[in-house]
Each structure stands twice: as C-alpha cells, then as structure tokens.
C-alpha cells in the first residue's frame, strides 16, 4: 500500500479515519516514499496502525522512509505513551458523605486557625506592652494613616448618602401618618445603632482586608516572610500587630465620623424635604434619642476591627508561591471578612435585644 | 561544505530602550538543523534578541527574516502561519496556570481546523512522553510540577505543532546538574529526530559543550563572533577569552569528551 501527499497534524484526522478502516489482512507493507511531509502527528498515526495490526498478529513494515522520517518514526515509537488509568472517582453516597465531612472539618480547621491568629495577636500585643522596644511605632502610624485617614472620605460620603436615603424614604412613609418628625428618631437610631458602624466595617473590610492579604501574601510569595524568620524577626510582631492594632484604633474613629456624616446627611434631607429645621432636628435628636445608641454602635467597632485584621493577615499567610493563589486569597479575605462582620453584627443585635439595651 | 539553508537572517538590527542602545547594527545567520547557542554577559540583550526574532519586540531598525518571511512587514495571516512554524520556551515554562499540562500542550493545536479532539489529546500525550514526562503528569497543573518538569512541559508546548525552529530561553537555568544534563540530552535528541533548528540562549557552559553546534557571542552591542566551541577558544577578545578560558569553562571542557561519547551512540 502506498501513501502520498502530506501526512501532518493538518491532515491526520482524515488520514486516521482511512487508516482505521483498514483490516489487518489488507496490507502487508506501507510505502511512505511518496509522502512529501511527515510530522509527529503523522508518525503517530502510522505507529498506531502498526501497533493495532501487531495486536491482531500481523506485522506491517514501513518502507521507503527517508532517514529523517525513519528517525522520527523511531523516536515516536519509543515515546508512545502507555495509558495509565487514572483512579476514577464515582460519586456514591459514601463519597459524597466523605466530601461533606471533609468540608465541615476544613471549616472547623479554618475557624481554629483564625482563633489561633487572634491568640497570636493578643500574645504579641501583650509582649509589646512588656517590651516596648520590640514594638514598631513607625509602622503603626503608617498603617493608621493607610487604614484610617485615607478611608475618611469614602466612609464619610457613604454615611452621608445613607443618611440622605433614610430621611427620604422615612419621610414618605411617615408622612402618611402625619408623623414626619419621627424621621429624626428613625435616622438617629438606625445610623447610630447599626448602619454607621456596620457599613463602615464593610467598607473597611473591602479596602483593608484585601490590602493586608495582598501585602503579606506577596511577601510570603517572595519568601520575605521566611527571610524575616531567619533574621530573627517575628512576622506576627512586625506585620500583624501594627496592622491589626491600627485597625483597632482607627475603626471606632471611622465609625464616629460615619455617625456624624450620617446624621448630617439625614438632617440636611429632613430640612429640605420635610422642613425640619436644623435647630428642631438637634432638639429632637438630643431629647428623643438616648446616648446609649451611640455606645451600642461603637462598642462593636473593636470586634469588627479584630475580625477584619485577623482574617486579612491569616489569608495573607495562606498564599503559596504562585500569583494565582495571591489573587484567590485576596478575594477570599474580603468575602470572609464581610461575611464575618455581618454575622457578628447579627449576634450583637440579638445580645443587646436580650439584655434590653 | 555545501551551502546550507539560512532559516533566520538578521541584518542591521538596532534595539534601544530610551537612550540605552542594546543592539547596534547586529547581523546573525542561523542555519537549518543546527543548534545555535547565544551567550553574552548580563545585560547584553540575549533575551531581547530572542524576543526580537520571535516578534515580541520590534527593533528600531534592521530586518528580521525567518523562513523566508520578512517578520517585521508581514501581514496578519502570514505572521500567523509563521508563528505555527516556530515554538518558544520561556524561562520558567510560562505555562497557563489555569490549565493542566495536557491542556496547555493542546492550546496551539486548537488553532488547527478539523483536528479531532481525541487525536489532539493523544498527540498531547505523545509530546508529554517525548519530552520525558510521565503519562500522569498530563493531568497535573503547572503549580504541582517541579521547575525541571515545568520546563519540559514548556518545551512540549513549544513543540506541539512540530515547528521548524524552537527558541529556548535559558533552558537549564535553575536546574540541578543532573536535570540540566538530562535536558541537554533531550534537546540534542529531539533536534536530531525532529530535524529542529534550535536557537538557545544560555549561560550554561555545560549546555554549550554538550548540545550546541555553533556558538554566537553577543558583546559590544552586536554578534561579536560565531563559530564552534573550538573556534571560540582561539578568539582574541578579552571577554570571550575570559568566558571560554575561565575556571568553569575548563571544568566544562573536561567533561566534554564524556558528553560527546554519549552523543555518538
């Protein structure tokens, strides 16, 4: 049997169909001297044919090969991969249960790791108080600026707009009952108690948890963390403490700024939309709203700060040596931090409702 | 000696970054079927030269002619056809990290119209085995492979379409001596059995001894000299002399007889 024309990766699909149609009795030799081009793909098809016929107990010889073609055929024949069965997983109920169990356990392990990081932070903080020389004040100030000062515009604008929205929505509903003036209570209680600090924490989680993960993660990726350890510098003391402490200091301040901006936005909108003058707003605010609401709101801030900081630092340390894991951990950190902040807020709500504040 | 076909022809290449001129009036010929090793000190633009030929970097002046096509002035279709005839292996393999090794090798094959997916995956397995990787390595992701395996997988992807020319950027950098020697053998063997022309940028004197037919030295912004290893030893230029007569060069040269014995069989 004679083959002619090019037998390359471009023609192999058609050629193989024809070669497969051949029965072992049809051919005894394959003459490839008329092939103008043979590449690895073509050689693979020929070698496959040979193997198939050999299994049927018939030897086919390939003749007329140029020296290049012969060496190509030889190296392809040597390299013919032996298929190895990959252990296939069948999704039985047991396998599903197994996977589910592993998921649960990895969730538990994650929570334990976060707790361990929290403990590590508290331990190093205690150490920093006992040995102030080990504490990095410059770093703390730098992170306070990054985490706090630079977040002021976005946090203030967000809270202002939330105040405006509350006043606007509240006034349309309350006007139906002729109870417009209660819009002040609505704004004050919802902003001071919940929204101010919760939304601030969510914005900070988006901004800062990702920044922590990216910074620590890229250091981990380039082995800078390992270098620090070999130089006798403790990563927890030098990286985690300044960052988490900066959040602890700055998040309550940001929350307070958000409260003020929210009240300002609400007051402005009440004045424009409902004609409640600033003086009336102030009087109503001071008389009708207990100062407890401010404390109930701000007492949550340090807890949120710890959650955001610990989640961000922990995710950063989980980064491996490839860029993909850095991206994945950064987005994980943001999602986890925001989720955890909201869960914590819900827990606080129930707690305060139970003790009746 | 018969006139050999020139597959890469560079004339008057000039590359510069800002005011820093890397190449000036650089000429180079690469012949079909040879393994050309490009050496030069750090910052002499070895990788820039590779990128220039592969069309990743446009020179400020000069002409690049690969397989009879003017690379710089070719239209889109001609360039596409040309790109299927060369393969590039980057330093760390540059494998797509979201794909398995097998899928990585299949990427260039996907451009071929009418290629049966089953055949494609079989051919990818063949390439994996040809570069000396285990069959099961095909299912792994690049991050699960060692540096040497990533380089091999990168080479397999560069070879996916049976190119005429492969460009290798520091193929043995970061490999242990045993892995590096095995890689040298692999390049030599594949070049022989597939009739490849290899353009190899390296620092590794052992690689130069073990694999290269011809060596081109980059210095003073151009190809200072080309020739065999033997020719290099006689060049009377301070840098070239230092490079090929330094302590490491002597050690590599002593190892050479054994390497050439292996080549023989």
Interface residues (C-beta under 8 A of the other chain):
Chain A: X8 X9 X10 X12 X13 X14 X16 X39 X40 X41 X44 X68 X71 X72 X74 X75 X76 X79 X80 X81 X82 X83 X84 X86 X320 X321 X322 X323 X324 X325
Chain B: X97 X98 X109 X112 X113 X114 X115 X116 X119 X122 X123 X125 X126 X127 X128 X129 X130 X135 X136 X139 X143 X159 X161 X162 X189 X190 X192 X193 X194 X195
